[in-house]
Amino acid sequence: MEATEINHKIRIGKRIAELRKERGLSQFQLAQLTGIDSSNIGKIELGKYNPSLEILSRIGNALGVEIDFRAVQ
């Protein structure tokens, strides 16, 4: 796995964690809203899981944000 891919996963995960915390949600609550296992939410936030577009879309919807692919460069 390339370093840039790892950096993208970490940046995406950190941003998801920031948004979740800003909304006062726990990982468990976000998992319930998205239908994603809470352990996978934790892995995504740590950059240890590469989420599919489907999963990113569910997380974005639950957090009330649009996914912008230009943000990851």
N, CA, C and O of each residue as an XYZ file, in Angstrom:
292
protein
N       0.847     -1.181      0.000
C       0.000      0.000      0.000
C       0.894      1.245      0.000
O       1.854      1.334      0.764
N       0.564      2.189     -0.857
C       1.362      3.406     -0.969
C       1.142      4.332      0.219
O       0.093      4.310      0.863
N       2.159      5.146      0.492
C       2.071      6.100      1.601
C       0.946      7.098      1.386
O       0.277      7.484      2.345
N       0.722      7.526      0.142
C      -0.352      8.500     -0.107
C      -1.717      7.893      0.165
O      -2.608      8.576      0.668
N      -1.892      6.613     -0.161
C      -3.166      5.954      0.126
C      -3.398      5.871      1.631
O      -4.513      6.086      2.106
N      -2.348      5.561      2.373
C      -2.454      5.503      3.832
C      -2.793      6.884      4.380
O      -3.652      7.011      5.252
N      -2.123      7.922      3.875
C      -2.408      9.287      4.324
C      -3.849      9.675      4.053
O      -4.483     10.313      4.894
N      -4.385      9.299      2.889
C      -5.779      9.613      2.570
C      -6.722      8.926      3.553
O      -7.674      9.539      4.038
N      -6.457      7.656      3.845
C      -7.321      6.938      4.782
C      -7.280      7.581      6.158
O      -8.309      7.690      6.826
N      -6.099      8.009      6.586
C      -5.971      8.655      7.897
C      -6.690      9.997      7.903
O      -7.400     10.309      8.858
N      -6.518     10.794      6.855
C      -7.178     12.103      6.783
C      -8.696     11.963      6.759
O      -9.404     12.703      7.441
N      -9.190     11.016      5.976
C     -10.634     10.790      5.915
C     -11.144     10.354      7.285
O     -12.157     10.862      7.766
N     -10.447      9.424      7.904
C     -10.857      8.933      9.217
C     -10.882     10.020     10.269
O     -11.816     10.101     11.067
N      -9.851     10.862     10.274
C      -9.804     11.958     11.250
C     -10.956     12.925     11.029
O     -11.556     13.415     11.986
N     -11.261     13.198      9.773
C     -12.351     14.141      9.480
C     -13.693     13.560      9.908
O     -14.532     14.278     10.452
N     -13.903     12.286      9.672
C     -15.142     11.637     10.112
C     -15.255     11.714     11.631
O     -16.326     12.020     12.154
N     -14.167     11.440     12.342
C     -14.179     11.515     13.805
C     -14.496     12.934     14.274
O     -15.273     13.119     15.210
N     -13.896     13.939     13.626
C     -14.173     15.338     13.989
C     -15.652     15.663     13.817
O     -16.281     16.225     14.714
N     -16.198     15.307     12.665
C     -17.609     15.601     12.387
C     -18.527     14.870     13.367
O     -19.512     15.433     13.846
N     -18.195     13.615     13.658
C     -19.010     12.835     14.594
C     -19.016     13.492     15.969
O     -20.067     13.629     16.594
N     -17.843     13.895     16.436
C     -17.732     14.521     17.761
C     -18.422     15.879     17.796
O     -19.057     16.228     18.792
N     -18.303     16.651     16.711
C     -18.987     17.947     16.636
C     -20.497     17.788     16.785
O     -21.177     18.671     17.306
N     -21.005     16.662     16.324
C     -22.446     16.406     16.399
C     -22.846     15.683     17.678
O     -24.015     15.345     17.868
N     -21.876     15.448     18.550
C     -22.151     14.824     19.837
C     -22.525     13.360     19.747
O     -23.265     12.850     20.589
N     -22.018     12.683     18.731
C     -22.341     11.273     18.538
C     -21.186     10.385     18.981
O     -20.018     10.733     18.813
N     -21.526      9.246     19.544
C     -20.516      8.229     19.830
C     -20.335      7.378     18.571
O     -21.131      7.459     17.635
N     -19.294      6.575     18.562
C     -19.111      5.659     17.437
C     -20.288      4.695     17.353
O     -20.733      4.345     16.260
N     -20.784      4.272     18.490
C     -21.924      3.358     18.517
C     -23.161      4.011     17.908
O     -23.879      3.377     17.135
N     -23.414      5.271     18.249
C     -24.572      5.974     17.695
C     -24.445      6.154     16.187
O     -25.419      5.976     15.455
N     -23.246      6.508     15.718
C     -23.037      6.640     14.277
C     -23.241      5.294     13.590
O     -23.809      5.227     12.500
N     -22.784      4.241     14.220
C     -22.978      2.898     13.671
C     -24.465      2.581     13.532
O     -24.892      2.025     12.520
N     -25.244      2.932     14.536
C     -26.687      2.685     14.476
C     -27.344      3.483     13.354
O     -28.227      2.974     12.664
N     -26.921      4.719     13.171
C     -27.496      5.573     12.129
C     -27.149      5.101     10.721
O     -27.914      5.316      9.781
N     -26.003      4.463     10.582
C     -25.517      4.074      9.260
C     -25.711      2.602      8.930
O     -25.653      2.215      7.763
N     -25.940      1.780      9.945
C     -26.021      0.342      9.714
C     -24.649     -0.299      9.532
O     -24.537     -1.411      9.015
N     -23.607      0.412      9.960
C     -22.229     -0.079      9.868
C     -21.808     -0.531     11.263
O     -22.111      0.144     12.247
N     -21.125     -1.645     11.359
C     -20.668     -2.142     12.651
C     -19.789     -1.097     13.342
O     -18.942     -0.471     12.704
N     -19.994     -0.913     14.644
C     -19.246      0.121     15.371
C     -17.737     -0.133     15.357
O     -16.954      0.816     15.403
N     -17.321     -1.397     15.295
C     -15.878     -1.665     15.216
C     -15.312     -1.157     13.896
O     -14.164     -0.716     13.843
N     -16.107     -1.215     12.831
C     -15.649     -0.691     11.545
C     -15.609      0.832     11.549
O     -14.745      1.424     10.902
N     -16.528      1.478     12.266
C     -16.469      2.938     12.409
C     -15.137      3.307     13.061
O     -14.460      4.232     12.614
N     -14.767      2.593     14.103
C     -13.498      2.847     14.785
C     -12.305      2.645     13.867
O     -11.367      3.442     13.880
N     -12.334      1.583     13.070
C     -11.237      1.315     12.139
C     -11.150      2.395     11.065
O     -10.054      2.804     10.683
N     -12.297      2.857     10.579
C     -12.308      3.931      9.581
C     -11.686      5.182     10.173
O     -10.850      5.825      9.538
N     -12.089      5.529     11.384
C     -11.580      6.742     12.026
C     -10.078      6.668     12.292
O      -9.405      7.699     12.325
N      -9.557      5.482     12.479
C      -8.119      5.304     12.709
C      -7.334      5.141     11.408
O      -6.107      5.046     11.428
N      -8.041      5.110     10.283
C      -7.372      4.937      8.998
C      -6.931      3.513      8.733
O      -6.044      3.275      7.913
N      -7.550      2.556      9.430
C      -7.169      1.149      9.285
C      -8.147      0.364      8.419
O      -7.993     -0.844      8.241
N      -9.141      1.042      7.887
C     -10.170      0.388      7.074
C     -10.438      1.292      5.886
O     -10.627      2.497      6.049
N     -10.454      0.720      4.698
C     -10.688      1.488      3.487
C     -12.178      1.423      3.144
O     -12.633      0.434      2.570
N     -12.944      2.467      3.489
C     -14.388      2.414      3.275
C     -14.754      2.528      1.798
O     -14.112      3.249      1.034
N     -15.792      1.805      1.421
C     -16.305      1.894      0.051
C     -17.065      3.208     -0.123
O     -17.339      3.910      0.851
N     -17.398      3.529     -1.354
C     -18.205      4.722     -1.618
C     -19.561      4.614     -0.933
O     -20.088      5.608     -0.435
N     -20.116      3.429     -0.908
C     -21.402      3.192     -0.242
C     -21.310      3.554      1.241
O     -22.183      4.242      1.770
N     -20.267      3.097      1.898
C     -20.093      3.370      3.325
C     -19.852      4.856      3.563
O     -20.423      5.433      4.488
N     -19.012      5.481      2.736
C     -18.783      6.923      2.878
C     -20.078      7.700      2.687
O     -20.323      8.688      3.378
N     -20.904      7.255      1.753
C     -22.186      7.914      1.515
C     -23.097      7.798      2.733
O     -23.734      8.775      3.127
N     -23.161      6.618      3.325
C     -23.991      6.425      4.525
C     -23.508      7.293      5.681
O     -24.310      7.896      6.394
N     -22.196      7.352      5.857
C     -21.629      8.170      6.936
C     -21.914      9.640      6.674
O     -22.319     10.367      7.581
N     -21.706     10.081      5.439
C     -21.984     11.467      5.077
C     -23.431     11.837      5.330
O     -23.717     12.903      5.875
N     -24.349     10.960      4.934
C     -25.776     11.217      5.167
C     -26.082     11.324      6.654
O     -26.819     12.215      7.075
N     -25.524     10.426      7.442
C     -25.779     10.435      8.884
C     -25.213     11.684      9.556
O     -25.771     12.178     10.535
N     -24.098     12.191      9.018
C     -23.459     13.376      9.598
C     -23.950     14.671      8.957
O     -23.578     15.763      9.384
N     -24.784     14.541      7.935
C     -25.345     15.721      7.282
C     -24.352     16.475      6.418
O     -24.412     17.700      6.313
N     -23.432     15.736      5.796
C     -22.439     16.366      4.915
C     -22.418     15.653      3.567
O     -22.798     14.488      3.452
N     -21.968     16.381      2.559
C     -21.770     15.789      1.240
C     -20.333     15.303      1.142
O     -19.423     15.894      1.724
N     -20.142     14.235      0.411
C     -18.805     13.715      0.176
C     -18.220     14.480     -1.008
O     -18.811     14.512     -2.088
N     -17.059     15.094     -0.800
C     -16.388     15.871     -1.842
C     -15.061     15.199     -2.154
O     -14.131     15.242     -1.349
N     -14.976     14.587     -3.308
C     -13.774     13.840     -3.660
C     -12.609     14.747     -4.024
O     -11.465     14.293     -4.060
N     -12.872     16.002     -4.289
C     -11.790     16.944     -4.567
C     -11.009     17.258     -3.300
O      -9.872     17.726     -3.371
N     -11.604     17.008     -2.151
C     -10.955     17.329     -0.879
C      -9.771     16.412     -0.598
O      -8.902     16.750      0.206
N      -9.731     15.265     -1.247
C      -8.649     14.304     -1.029
C      -7.708     14.381     -2.219
O      -7.985     13.826     -3.282
N      -6.596     15.073     -2.028
C      -5.628     15.225     -3.120
C      -4.252     14.835     -2.664
O      -3.303     14.897     -3.445
